[in-house]
Amino acid sequence: MSKIPKALATALKSCKACLASGDHEGAIAACRSALETPAGEHHYRLHVFAGVAARGTGDTVEAERLLRAATKIDPSEVAAW
């Protein structure tokens, strides 16, 4: 397994912590810039976290978009389904 860039790892940790505390807006903010990087746009877990955060804010359209992207990145993982 390849090592992920430090900025992406930091974004994942921040997003996970925000989700755990119920701060969905903070989780989206933590994921937003990471999703635009080459590593982030192909990172399954980042898309799942961002999709869960979007769902938590009531943005079901964005949640669906992010979770569908996750299923395309790795169809064998079940978290996004």
C-alpha positions as CSV (number, residue, x, y, z in Angstrom):
1,M,0.0,0.0,0.0
2,S,1.4,3.4,-0.9
3,K,1.9,6.1,1.6
4,I,-0.6,9.0,1.3
5,P,0.6,12.6,1.3
6,K,0.8,14.3,4.7
7,A,-1.8,16.9,3.8
8,L,-4.3,14.3,2.8
9,A,-3.6,12.3,6.0
10,T,-4.2,15.5,8.0
11,A,-7.4,16.2,6.1
12,L,-8.7,12.7,6.8
13,K,-7.9,12.9,10.5
14,S,-9.6,16.3,10.8
15,C,-12.6,15.2,8.9
16,K,-12.9,12.0,11.0
17,A,-12.6,14.0,14.2
18,C,-15.3,16.5,13.0
19,L,-17.6,13.7,12.1
20,A,-17.1,12.0,15.5
21,S,-18.1,15.2,17.2
22,G,-21.1,15.9,14.9
23,D,-19.5,18.9,13.2
24,H,-20.6,18.2,9.7
25,E,-19.7,21.6,8.3
26,G,-16.2,21.3,9.8
27,A,-15.8,17.9,8.2
28,I,-16.8,19.3,4.8
29,A,-14.3,22.1,5.2
30,A,-11.5,19.6,6.2
31,C,-12.2,17.5,3.1
32,R,-12.9,20.2,0.5
33,S,-9.3,21.2,-0.5
34,A,-8.0,17.6,-0.2
35,L,-10.7,16.4,-2.7
36,E,-9.2,18.7,-5.3
37,T,-5.7,17.2,-5.1
38,P,-4.6,14.4,-7.4
39,A,-4.3,12.0,-4.4
40,G,-7.6,13.2,-2.9
41,E,-9.7,12.9,-6.0
42,H,-8.9,9.1,-6.1
43,H,-9.1,8.4,-2.4
44,Y,-12.1,6.2,-1.4
45,R,-12.2,7.0,2.3
46,L,-12.0,10.8,1.8
47,H,-15.0,10.6,-0.5
48,V,-17.0,8.5,2.0
49,F,-16.2,10.9,4.8
50,A,-17.2,13.9,2.7
51,G,-20.4,12.2,1.6
52,V,-21.3,11.4,5.2
53,A,-20.6,15.0,6.2
54,A,-22.7,16.3,3.3
55,R,-25.6,14.0,4.3
56,G,-25.3,15.3,7.8
57,T,-25.8,18.9,6.6
58,G,-28.9,17.8,4.6
59,D,-27.2,18.2,1.2
60,T,-28.4,14.9,-0.2
61,V,-27.4,15.8,-3.8
62,E,-23.8,16.4,-2.8
63,A,-23.8,13.4,-0.5
64,E,-25.0,11.2,-3.3
65,R,-22.4,12.6,-5.8
66,L,-19.6,12.0,-3.3
67,L,-20.7,8.5,-2.3
68,R,-21.2,7.5,-6.0
69,A,-17.7,8.7,-6.7
70,A,-16.4,6.5,-3.9
71,T,-18.1,3.5,-5.3
72,K,-16.4,4.1,-8.7
73,I,-13.0,4.5,-7.0
74,D,-13.4,1.1,-5.2
75,P,-16.6,-0.9,-6.0
76,S,-15.5,-3.7,-3.6
77,E,-15.7,-1.5,-0.5
78,V,-19.1,-1.4,1.1
79,A,-19.0,1.8,3.2
80,A,-20.2,4.0,0.3
81,W,-23.0,1.6,-0.7
